[in-house]
């Protein structure tokens, strides 16, 4: 459970909405909120970043940690599917650089100001973003069931 005073401060200063593991921020206040988390509230350690696909949005989730008070805060930012772009926090938390590249690669959410916006997991020529729900699985790059017969143990 995140520290309630931090959640309240983010709600007051940045219009954040409390969630069970942290806050959801408006995209417009994201950079200022992360700078405050790092510089004012002591959340200096970047834990992880990931993406989620909802019905009308993609969510970018960053987890940051304060080692002083042993608290991890999950910060969610929703971006519309029609324009999946959000600011990069790689210059605030260096550990976010590769995580944002992975989110771009797998979900197609681009990060404004990212220092190296290349694919990180998939080949450069890979068509699309494989963790999107709309990704066609019957493409040459998609899922292919195993064709080999697996022998029974002991045969």
N, C-alpha and C positions, 0 to 999 in steps of 0.2 A: 504494500500500500504506500503510495507516495506521500510525502510530507504535506499535511493539509495546509500549512502556512505558505508553502511554495505554490501549491495549486491555487490558493486564494489570491496570492500576489499576481500570478499569471492571469487569472481571471480579471482582476482589477486593472492591471496595466496594459494587457494585450487582448482583451476580450476573449480569453480562452474559455472553453467549456470543459468542466471536469468530466473525466471518464474513470473507469474502475482502476486503471493503472497509470493514469497521468492526466493529460489534457489534450483537447483538440484545439488547434490554433487556426485562425484565419490565415490564408496564404500571405496576405499583405503585411502581417505583423511577425511573420516567422523569423526573419533574420534578426530583428531587434530582440525578440524573445530568446533566441538561442544565445545571442551575445550576453544578455542579462543572466541567463542560466549559467553560463561559463564564468563571467566576470563578477557578478554580484552575488549569486546564490551558490557558487562553488561546484557546479556540475561540470567538471573539467575533463571527465573521462567519457569518450564516445564508446558505447557498447555495441550497437548494431543498428542497421537500417534494413527495412524490408518494405514490400508493397502488398496491397490488397486490392482486389477488384470488387466493387459494389455495383449495384444496378445502374446508377447514373454517374458514379465517380470512381476514380482510383484514389486510394489512400496511401500516402507515404508515411511510414512510421519510423521515427528515430528514437533510440533509447540512449539516454545519457545518465551518468552516475556521479554522485558526490561521494568520494571516498571518505571525506571528513565525517559525514553523518550516516554513511552506509545506506544510501537511498538511490534507487534507480527510478527514473521518470521516463515514461513513454509519451512521446509527443507526436500526435497525428495531425496531418494536414491533408485535407481532401481537395482534389483537383478534378475539374470536369473532364469527362471522356472526350468531349469535342476538342479540347485544347489541353492535353495532359502535359503541363509544364509548371514547374515550381522553382523557386530559387535554390541554388546549391548552398549547402552549409560547409563545403569542403575547406573554405578558408577560415572557418570558425573552429571546426573540428577536423583535423587532418585525417582521422580514421574514417570519415564519411566518404572520402573520395572513391574508394573501391566499392563501397556499398551502394552509392548512387549509380555507379556504372552498372552494377548488377541489376538494379531496379530498372534502369533504362533498357538494358539488354533483354530482360525477361518480360517487363510490363509495357515498355514504350513510353514511360514518363520521362520527359527530358528535364534537365536541370540547368537553369539559366546561370551563367557564370562559372560553370564547371571547368576545371583546368584541363581535363583530358576526356572528352565525351565519346570514347570509343567503346565498342563491344568488349566485354571482358570474359564471357563464357562461351558464346556462340561464335562461329566463323563470321568474318566480316561480311560475306555475301549472303548470310542467312536471311531469308525473307520473313519478316514479321517478328513477333514477340511471343514466345511459346507459352507464357503463363497467362495470357489473355484468354478469357472464356470464349472469344470468337475465333481463336486460332484453329485452323483446319487441321485435323489430325491425319487426314488422308493425303497429305502432301508428301513429296519425296523426302522432306526433312522431318516429317511428323512421326508419330508413333508407328512402329511396325512390330507386330507380334512375332514371337520366336517361331522359326520354321523348323528347327532341328528337333528331333525326337529325343527326349531325355531318357536315357536308359534307367531301368529300375535298379536300385542298389543290389549288389550281389549278382547281377546277370552279366 
